[in-house]
């Protein structure tokens, strides 16, 4: 999911708004005409791996430069391939030589009609021998979950009751989401999958009492997968494909890099080599440098960041004199109009803030739920399921759900606290802001984001976010004015 300027930019390179994805089940059909694939097969050029930077003409630097695909619908995809393999984009899923069981899963269970544009380019790279590694940056709604889930399902032999594919995710919620998609898509294949995630003490099974994993696919978090492999409960001998979802976080120095790299080396050593797929919305320079060392001979896909246009997701600044004013805005403005526009996610910085805000709103009779890392796993699952099922309309959360949380009915995002660097609260975490914004306006739907500013530091952080993305964010004229919020929501196309 690519970090580059808008495909329509003709002057100075300019960062655009985009979000990550974690793809929901109806991604392909929701894309409708925007996801149209070429009317005829596109050949993907065979090229050498090179670092493609925004705004640069790579042709000036390397002999075989990556090119933008010719078809207008593919104009925001760059494919950089390695070696002599010639790939052909897929107009239909039948072009991918999939089993009838998988075809049925795609059409009957998932409701897809054809590959989205990122799938049309990426799936042949994943599914064509000699099964090269792949680094893929793709924006929200591009269909990336289907890419790696279909990749895993297609490489697994259901007659062998041993693990053959592993997908590593940064959170248990994302692991559960990917597991649900895989089970739905693979319904007719007979393939089984296990979620390797932390459990509550009430349902905890000591590792020495766990039977060896016999499911063909394992999707989980790095800590649990590491524990299972170390205890010899998860064999890596037959692993054919290893996926890192939200790979930028999985390979960041302050993320899960050590565990991820140790797992990759162990699997490649014990299995004699496997295909590695890295999918993410953002890759910073440090992660890019690390990936280029780890994946020295693989394919690359870059999708220019989808610009969140004024017609799609509107972002606003709300100047609040104090914390009480923030709560007043939520109660008397957001809740008042939010009932008419779908579901709302409120992002806070700390567990304490989540509990405080939930308590303040609940005491006055407002219905909402909150989720944060201190809750038991069982409670977290219950709260998230209720929100996904539409039983609750407002969810308060820390950044636990900023990445990968997929709920199409979310039309409003409130940044109660702006995202900042843990090491320096005066510096914005722009990537995290991008992920938060991406929880709304999914797959072409309308959305709005309200950023609460209370202190001078908040104003400075917001200014830096605007400068980083070169995107001015308008200000609500008066935090006390119902008319101002109503006008903003109408402007966003939500009323």
MARTI-359975 format. One record per residue (C-alpha): residue number from 0; residue in three letters; x, y, z. Coordinates in pm, whole numbers, padded with zeros to 5 digits, always signed. Each point is the difference from the previous one (the first is absolute). Layout:
REM MARTI-359975
  seq  type      xx      yy      zz
  NUM   ALA       X       Y       Z
...
This chain:
REM MARTI-359975
  seq  type      xx      yy      zz
    0   UNK  +00000  +00000  +00000
    1   UNK  +00213  +00269  -00138
    2   UNK  +00143  +00322  +00135
    3   UNK  +00010  +00227  -00301
    4   UNK  -00163  +00308  -00142
    5   UNK  -00349  +00000  -00141
    6   UNK  -00022  -00155  -00342
    7   UNK  -00151  +00324  -00126
    8   UNK  +00279  +00225  +00127
    9   UNK  +00179  +00182  -00282
   10   UNK  +00207  +00257  +00184
   11   UNK  +00196  -00035  +00323
   12   UNK  +00004  -00347  +00161
   13   UNK  -00268  +00000  +00268
   14   UNK  -00087  -00253  +00267
   15   UNK  -00364  -00108  -00012
   16   UNK  -00243  -00135  +00252
   17   UNK  -00047  -00375  +00007
   18   UNK  -00059  -00278  +00244
   19   UNK  +00081  -00356  +00063
   20   UNK  -00195  -00257  -00038
   21   UNK  -00102  -00273  +00130
   22   UNK  -00244  -00118  -00256
   23   UNK  -00360  -00089  +00067
   24   UNK  -00170  -00287  -00166
   25   UNK  -00183  +00191  -00270
   26   UNK  +00306  +00195  -00116
   27   UNK  -00014  -00093  -00367
   28   UNK  -00368  +00064  -00060
   29   UNK  +00012  +00325  +00200
   30   UNK  +00273  +00133  -00224
   31   UNK  -00241  -00025  -00296
   32   UNK  +00122  +00195  -00298
   33   UNK  +00303  +00140  +00182
   34   UNK  +00134  -00352  +00032
   35   UNK  -00040  -00072  -00368
   36   UNK  +00276  -00214  -00144
   37   UNK  +00134  +00042  -00354
   38   UNK  -00221  -00123  -00282
   39   UNK  +00295  -00198  -00131
   40   UNK  +00292  -00170  +00169
   41   UNK  +00284  +00228  +00106
   42   UNK  +00354  -00131  -00009
   43   UNK  +00195  +00093  +00313
   44   UNK  +00353  +00086  -00105
   45   UNK  +00292  -00201  +00136
   46   UNK  +00226  +00245  +00180
   47   UNK  +00280  +00021  +00251
   48   UNK  -00078  +00096  +00359
   49   UNK  +00058  +00369  +00067
   50   UNK  -00114  +00252  +00257
   51   UNK  -00281  +00203  -00156
   52   UNK  -00024  +00341  +00167
   53   UNK  -00286  +00241  -00023
   54   UNK  +00037  +00265  -00265
   55   UNK  +00311  -00152  -00152
   56   UNK  +00046  -00133  -00350
   57   UNK  +00157  -00333  +00067
   58   UNK  +00092  -00041  -00365
   59   UNK  +00278  +00249  +00049
   60   UNK  +00160  -00219  +00265
   61   UNK  -00041  -00361  -00112
   62   UNK  +00008  -00163  -00344
   63   UNK  -00333  -00186  +00036
   64   UNK  -00225  +00244  +00176
   65   UNK  -00338  -00097  +00139
   66   UNK  -00281  +00147  -00202
   67   UNK  -00351  +00101  +00085
   68   UNK  -00240  -00247  -00155
   69   UNK  -00153  +00132  -00319
   70   UNK  -00366  -00046  +00082
   71   UNK  -00155  +00309  +00164
   72   UNK  -00167  -00213  +00267
   73   UNK  +00343  -00133  +00095
   74   UNK  +00176  +00336  -00009
   75   UNK  +00067  +00003  +00372
   76   UNK  +00179  -00337  +00012
   77   UNK  +00373  -00051  -00046
   78   UNK  +00122  -00357  -00044
   79   UNK  +00371  -00076  +00035
   80   UNK  +00082  -00362  -00074
   81   UNK  +00313  -00205  +00045
   82   UNK  +00152  -00265  -00225
   83   UNK  -00123  -00138  -00333
   84   UNK  -00356  -00094  +00095
   85   UNK  -00263  +00172  -00215
   86   UNK  -00322  +00071  +00189
   87   UNK  -00338  +00070  -00158
   88   UNK  -00268  +00188  +00189
   89   UNK  -00324  -00185  +00069
   90   UNK  -00323  +00126  -00153
   91   UNK  -00196  -00275  +00178
   92   UNK  +00075  -00231  +00292
   93   UNK  -00011  -00287  -00251
   94   UNK  +00321  +00139  -00151
   95   UNK  +00185  -00096  +00320
   96   UNK  -00029  -00378  -00037
   97   UNK  -00178  -00034  +00335
   98   UNK  -00186  -00309  +00116
   99   UNK  -00376  -00016  -00052
  100   UNK  -00039  +00004  +00379
  101   UNK  +00181  +00333  +00026
  102   UNK  -00190  +00146  -00295
  103   UNK  -00326  -00092  +00176
  104   UNK  +00125  +00161  +00320
  105   UNK  +00078  +00325  -00181
  106   UNK  -00329  +00022  -00188
  107   UNK  -00250  -00166  +00233
  108   UNK  +00133  +00078  +00348
  109   UNK  +00190  +00325  -00056
  110   UNK  -00238  +00137  -00263
  111   UNK  +00283  +00115  -00229
  112   UNK  -00060  +00045  -00373
  113   UNK  +00358  +00059  -00116
  114   UNK  +00342  +00090  +00137
  115   UNK  +00056  +00356  +00118
  116   UNK  +00284  +00178  -00176
  117   UNK  +00262  -00076  +00267
  118   UNK  -00111  -00365  -00001
  119   UNK  +00023  -00018  -00379
  120   UNK  +00367  +00101  +00017
  121   UNK  +00110  -00153  +00330
  122   UNK  -00162  -00345  -00007
  123   UNK  +00193  -00121  -00308
  124   UNK  +00322  +00100  +00177
  125   UNK  -00101  -00198  +00309
  126   UNK  -00135  -00305  -00180
  127   UNK  +00246  -00046  -00288
  128   UNK  +00305  -00227  +00047
  129   UNK  +00278  +00044  +00106
  130   UNK  -00203  +00176  +00273
  131   UNK  +00210  +00310  +00052
  132   UNK  -00014  +00205  +00321
  133   UNK  -00219  +00310  -00020
  134   UNK  +00003  +00341  +00166
  135   UNK  -00336  +00171  -00050
  136   UNK  -00109  +00348  +00098
  137   UNK  -00371  +00050  -00070
  138   UNK  -00263  +00242  +00125
  139   UNK  -00324  -00076  +00175
  140   UNK  -00266  -00174  -00204
  141   UNK  +00249  -00129  -00254
  142   UNK  -00068  -00362  +00091
  143   UNK  +00328  -00094  +00165
  144   UNK  -00151  -00241  +00254
  145   UNK  -00138  -00208  -00284
  146   UNK  +00345  -00001  -00162
  147   UNK  +00182  -00168  +00286
  148   UNK  -00294  -00213  +00120
  149   UNK  -00050  -00140  -00351
  150   UNK  +00376  -00046  -00024
  151   UNK  +00004  -00212  +00315
  152   UNK  -00307  -00205  -00096
  153   UNK  +00134  -00072  -00347
  154   UNK  +00335  -00131  +00127
  155   UNK  -00140  -00234  +00265
  156   UNK  -00058  -00373  -00053
  157   UNK  -00314  -00085  +00204
  158   UNK  +00092  -00369  +00003
  159   UNK  +00305  +00073  +00216
  160   UNK  -00087  +00067  +00362
  161   UNK  +00302  +00219  +00076
  162   UNK  +00051  +00380  +00007
  163   UNK  +00085  +00126  -00350
  164   UNK  -00072  +00375  +00023
  165   UNK  +00049  +00259  +00275
  166   UNK  -00134  +00355  +00017
  167   UNK  +00142  +00229  +00271
  168   UNK  -00204  +00304  +00116
  169   UNK  +00079  +00274  +00256
  170   UNK  -00327  -00037  +00196
  171   UNK  -00230  -00284  +00097
  172   UNK  -00296  +00191  -00144
  173   UNK  +00161  +00015  -00345
  174   UNK  +00098  -00368  +00025
  175   UNK  -00361  -00093  +00078
  176   UNK  -00126  +00215  -00286
  177   UNK  +00239  -00162  -00251
  178   UNK  -00086  -00345  +00134
  179   UNK  -00372  +00066  -00058
  180   UNK  +00065  +00111  -00361
  181   UNK  +00214  -00309  -00068
  182   UNK  -00262  -00240  +00140
  183   UNK  -00274  +00165  -00206
  184   UNK  +00204  +00005  -00322
  185   UNK  +00125  -00355  +00052
  186   UNK  -00336  -00146  +00105
  187   UNK  -00012  -00261  -00278
  188   UNK  +00367  -00101  +00009
  189   UNK  +00011  -00206  +00317
  190   UNK  +00296  +00210  +00118
  191   UNK  +00008  +00070  +00373
  192   UNK  +00159  +00295  +00179
  193   UNK  +00091  +00085  +00358
  194   UNK  +00023  +00336  +00173
  195   UNK  +00322  +00025  +00204
  196   UNK  -00087  +00286  +00235
  197   UNK  +00025  +00075  +00373
  198   UNK  -00280  -00141  +00214
  199   UNK  -00146  +00089  +00338
  200   UNK  +00109  -00190  +00309
  201   UNK  -00342  -00167  +00011
  202   UNK  +00056  -00168  -00336
  203   UNK  +00380  -00026  +00016
  204   UNK  +00153  -00337  -00086
  205   UNK  +00362  -00058  +00111
  206   UNK  +00223  -00030  -00303
  207   UNK  +00123  -00345  +00103
  208   UNK  -00360  -00126  +00000
  209   UNK  -00082  +00134  -00345
  210   UNK  -00012  -00259  -00278
  211   UNK  +00214  +00071  -00309
  212   UNK  -00174  +00223  -00255
  213   UNK  -00144  -00200  -00290
  214   UNK  -00187  +00285  -00172
  215   UNK  +00143  +00095  -00339
  216   UNK  -00010  +00377  +00067
  217   UNK  +00099  +00187  +00317
  218   UNK  -00089  +00369  +00041
  219   UNK  +00115  +00173  +00316
  220   UNK  +00209  +00248  +00192
  221   UNK  +00381  -00023  +00011
  222   UNK  +00027  -00075  +00373
  223   UNK  -00238  -00297  -00007
  224   UNK  +00140  -00139  -00325
  225   UNK  +00351  +00027  +00144
  226   UNK  -00111  -00182  +00317
  227   UNK  -00158  -00281  -00201
  228   UNK  +00300  -00048  -00230
  229   UNK  +00248  +00009  +00289
  230   UNK  -00200  -00268  +00182
  231   UNK  -00007  -00213  -00319
  232   UNK  -00379  +00018  -00012
  233   UNK  +00000  +00187  -00333
  234   UNK  +00217  -00171  -00259
  235   UNK  +00155  +00225  -00264
  236   UNK  +00146  -00284  -00208
  237   UNK  -00277  +00006  -00264
  238   UNK  -00069  +00375  -00015
  239   UNK  -00029  +00115  -00362
  240   UNK  -00113  +00359  +00052
  241   UNK  +00059  +00253  +00279
  242   UNK  -00206  +00322  +00013
  243   UNK  +00061  +00312  +00206
  244   UNK  -00312  +00218  +00014
  245   UNK  +00061  +00365  +00100
  246   UNK  +00361  -00080  -00084
  247   UNK  +00131  +00347  +00079
  248   UNK  -00098  -00050  +00364
  249   UNK  +00116  -00361  +00003
  250   UNK  +00346  +00099  -00127
  251   UNK  +00047  +00331  +00183
  252   UNK  +00283  +00022  +00253
  253   UNK  -00244  +00107  +00271
  254   UNK  -00254  -00260  -00113
  255   UNK  +00037  -00374  -00050
  256   UNK  +00312  -00007  -00216
  257   UNK  +00204  -00242  +00213
  258   UNK  -00279  -00257  +00031
  259   UNK  -00098  +00038  -00366
  260   UNK  +00354  -00038  -00128
  261   UNK  +00070  -00296  +00227
  262   UNK  -00316  -00173  -00123
  263   UNK  +00082  +00067  -00364
  264   UNK  +00351  -00144  +00037
  265   UNK  -00122  -00304  +00189
  266   UNK  -00269  -00080  -00258
  267   UNK  +00232  +00044  -00296
  268   UNK  +00263  -00215  +00168
  269   UNK  -00234  -00284  +00099
  270   UNK  -00218  +00002  -00313
  271   UNK  +00285  +00044  -00244
  272   UNK  -00136  +00338  -00109
  273   UNK  -00351  +00143  -00023
  274   UNK  -00175  +00287  -00173
  275   UNK  -00014  +00317  +00214
  276   UNK  -00275  +00259  -00053
  277   UNK  +00017  +00343  +00164
  278   UNK  -00317  +00213  -00014
  279   UNK  -00043  +00347  +00147
  280   UNK  -00139  +00347  -00056
  281   UNK  +00316  +00182  +00104
  282   UNK  +00371  -00074  +00002
  283   UNK  +00231  +00260  +00154
  284   UNK  +00359  +00034  -00121
  285   UNK  +00149  -00217  +00278
  286   UNK  -00242  -00282  -00071
  287   UNK  +00056  +00036  -00376
  288   UNK  +00376  -00034  +00051
  289   UNK  -00051  -00308  +00216
  290   UNK  -00242  -00158  -00249
  291   UNK  +00245  +00056  -00288
  292   UNK  +00261  -00200  +00192
  293   UNK  -00241  -00277  +00097
  294   UNK  -00179  -00027  -00336
  295   UNK  +00288  +00042  -00242
  296   UNK  -00155  -00192  -00290
  297   UNK  -00375  +00048  -00001
  298   UNK  -00284  +00184  -00170
  299   UNK  -00141  +00333  +00109
  300   UNK  -00340  +00163  -00034
  301   UNK  -00059  +00367  +00070
  302   UNK  -00345  +00155  -00004
  303   UNK  -00011  +00377  +00020
  304   UNK  -00187  +00118  +00306
  305   UNK  -00366  +00051  -00076
  306   UNK  -00079  +00362  +00063
  307   UNK  -00288  +00044  +00240
  308   UNK  -00177  +00269  -00198
  309   UNK  -00221  +00271  +00147
  310   UNK  -00301  -00195  -00125
  311   UNK  +00110  -00312  +00186
  312   UNK  +00151  +00070  +00343
  313   UNK  -00012  +00343  +00159
  314   UNK  +00231  +00088  +00287
  315   UNK  -00063  +00282  +00246
  316   UNK  +00171  +00170  +00293
  317   UNK  -00208  +00071  +00309
  318   UNK  +00150  +00248  +00248
  319   UNK  -00117  -00095  +00351
  320   UNK  +00092  +00217  +00303
  321   UNK  +00030  -00302  +00235
  322   UNK  -00067  -00372  +00044
  323   UNK  -00359  +00062  +00106
  324   UNK  -00062  +00182  -00326
  325   UNK  +00120  -00309  -00191
  326   UNK  -00257  -00212  +00180
  327   UNK  -00270  +00261  -00060
  328   UNK  +00072  -00006  -00374
  329   UNK  -00031  -00380  -00007
  330   UNK  -00324  -00002  +00198
  331   UNK  -00182  +00294  -00150
  332   UNK  +00136  +00013  -00355
  333   UNK  +00153  -00330  -00110
  334   UNK  -00254  -00229  +00167
  335   UNK  -00287  +00219  -00110
  336   UNK  +00087  -00028  -00368
  337   UNK  +00199  -00325  +00018
  338   UNK  -00319  -00202  +00048
  339   UNK  -00091  +00090  -00355
  340   UNK  +00328  -00085  -00171
  341   UNK  +00110  -00343  +00116
  342   UNK  +00268  -00102  +00250
  343   UNK  +00268  +00207  +00174
  344   UNK  +00349  -00085  +00126
  345   UNK  +00158  +00230  +00261
  346   UNK  +00379  -00029  +00030
  347   UNK  +00169  +00087  +00329
  348   UNK  +00367  -00011  +00095
  349   UNK  -00006  -00203  +00321
  350   UNK  -00192  -00275  +00176
  351   UNK  -00085  +00249  +00276
  352   UNK  -00154  +00239  -00254
  353   UNK  -00208  -00283  -00148
  354   UNK  -00135  -00097  +00341
  355   UNK  -00060  +00361  +00106
  356   UNK  -00187  +00095  -00317
  357   UNK  -00207  -00319  +00004
  358   UNK  -00093  +00058  +00362
  359   UNK  -00090  +00367  -00056
  360   UNK  -00226  -00079  -00294
  361   UNK  -00160  -00310  +00154
  362   UNK  -00085  +00181  +00326
  363   UNK  -00212  +00243  -00199
  364   UNK  -00183  -00276  -00182
  365   UNK  +00187  +00003  -00331
  366   UNK  +00048  -00345  -00154
  367   UNK  +00358  -00078  -00097
  368   UNK  +00265  -00266  +00053
  369   UNK  +00375  +00023  +00047
  370   UNK  +00287  -00236  -00072
  371   UNK  +00364  +00019  +00105
  372   UNK  +00288  -00233  +00075
  373   UNK  -00069  -00035  +00372
  374   UNK  -00331  -00179  -00062
  375   UNK  -00015  -00378  +00001
  376   UNK  +00021  -00165  -00340
  377   UNK  -00354  -00131  +00043
  378   UNK  -00138  +00349  +00071
  379   UNK  +00191  +00150  -00292
  380   UNK  -00140  -00261  -00237
  381   UNK  -00355  +00051  +00129
  382   UNK  +00012  +00380  -00031
  383   UNK  +00149  -00010  -00351
  384   UNK  -00251  -00262  -00116
  385   UNK  -00290  +00212  +00127
  386   UNK  +00135  +00299  -00191
  387   UNK  +00058  -00204  -00316
  388   UNK  -00351  -00143  +00026
  389   UNK  -00139  +00354  +00024
  390   UNK  -00138  -00051  +00351
  391   UNK  +00195  +00303  +00124
  392   UNK  +00049  +00325  -00189
  393   UNK  +00292  +00165  +00182
  394   UNK  +00334  -00164  +00082
  395   UNK  +00269  +00170  +00210
  396   UNK  +00344  -00150  -00054
  397   UNK  +00370  +00053  +00034
  398   UNK  +00216  -00056  -00307
  399   UNK  -00052  -00370  +00054
  400   UNK  -00251  +00020  -00287
  401   UNK  +00167  +00270  -00211
  402   UNK  +00154  -00260  -00230
  403   UNK  -00192  -00256  -00197
  404   UNK  -00338  +00038  +00170
  405   UNK  -00257  -00037  -00274
  406   UNK  -00357  +00125  +00042
  407   UNK  -00162  +00154  -00303
  408   UNK  -00285  +00160  +00197
  409   UNK  +00240  +00239  +00177
  410   UNK  -00071  +00348  -00135
  411   UNK  +00148  +00210  +00280
  412   UNK  +00344  -00003  +00162
  413   UNK  +00075  +00226  +00296
  414   UNK  +00358  +00063  +00102
  415   UNK  -00074  +00085  +00364
  416   UNK  +00379  -00001  +00046
  417   UNK  +00227  +00058  -00298
  418   UNK  +00249  -00280  -00077
  419   UNK  +00351  +00094  +00114
  420   UNK  +00337  -00170  +00030
  421   UNK  +00041  -00188  +00327
  422   UNK  +00351  +00137  +00041
  423   UNK  -00097  +00360  -00079
  424   UNK  -00363  +00108  +00053
  425   UNK  +00066  +00324  -00189
  426   UNK  +00058  -00196  -00321
  427   UNK  -00295  -00148  -00192
  428   UNK  -00010  -00364  -00103
  429   UNK  -00107  +00068  -00357
  430   UNK  -00019  -00364  -00103
  431   UNK  -00230  -00071  +00292
  432   UNK  -00215  +00298  -00095
  433   UNK  -00026  -00153  -00347
  434   UNK  -00114  -00331  +00145
  435   UNK  -00257  +00165  +00228
  436   UNK  -00145  +00203  -00286
  437   UNK  -00020  -00322  -00199
  438   UNK  -00259  -00153  +00228
  439   UNK  -00263  +00206  -00182
  440   UNK  -00072  +00072  -00365
  441   UNK  +00074  -00361  -00088
  442   UNK  -00050  -00131  -00353
  443   UNK  -00138  +00326  -00133
  444   UNK  -00248  +00069  +00278
  445   UNK  -00034  +00343  +00162
  446   UNK  +00176  +00091  +00321
  447   UNK  +00103  +00283  +00232
  448   UNK  +00274  +00047  +00258
  449   UNK  -00009  +00247  +00290
  450   UNK  +00333  +00087  +00165
  451   UNK  -00033  +00146  +00349
  452   UNK  +00259  +00266  +00089
  453   UNK  +00016  +00114  +00359
  454   UNK  +00354  +00121  +00077
  455   UNK  +00266  +00199  -00182
  456   UNK  +00186  -00328  -00049
  457   UNK  -00307  -00149  -00169
  458   UNK  -00008  +00293  -00240
  459   UNK  +00371  -00042  -00076
  460   UNK  -00043  -00374  -00061
  461   UNK  -00296  +00061  -00231
  462   UNK  +00199  +00260  -00191
  463   UNK  +00283  -00250  -00050
  464   UNK  -00246  -00263  -00127
  465   UNK  -00136  +00246  -00255
  466   UNK  +00352  +00093  -00109
  467   UNK  +00104  -00365  -00028
  468   UNK  -00286  -00083  -00235
  469   UNK  -00012  +00345  -00161
  470   UNK  -00374  -00006  +00064
  471   UNK  -00174  +00285  +00185
  472   UNK  -00274  -00108  +00241
  473   UNK  -00287  +00247  +00051
  474   UNK  -00109  +00108  +00347
  475   UNK  -00348  -00025  +00147
  476   UNK  -00096  +00361  +00064
  477   UNK  -00135  -00052  +00353
  478   UNK  +00009  -00318  +00209
  479   UNK  -00333  +00103  +00159
  480   UNK  -00184  +00042  -00332
  481   UNK  -00231  -00284  -00110
  482   UNK  -00037  +00173  -00335
  483   UNK  +00377  -00014  -00058
  484   UNK  +00013  -00377  +00056
  485   UNK  -00312  -00059  -00204
  486   UNK  +00151  +00200  -00285
  487   UNK  +00326  -00197  +00024
  488   UNK  -00179  -00335  -00018
  489   UNK  -00210  +00118  -00293
  490   UNK  +00320  +00113  -00172
  491   UNK  +00139  -00351  +00057
  492   UNK  -00306  -00146  -00167
  493   UNK  -00125  -00169  +00318
  494   UNK  -00321  +00198  +00055
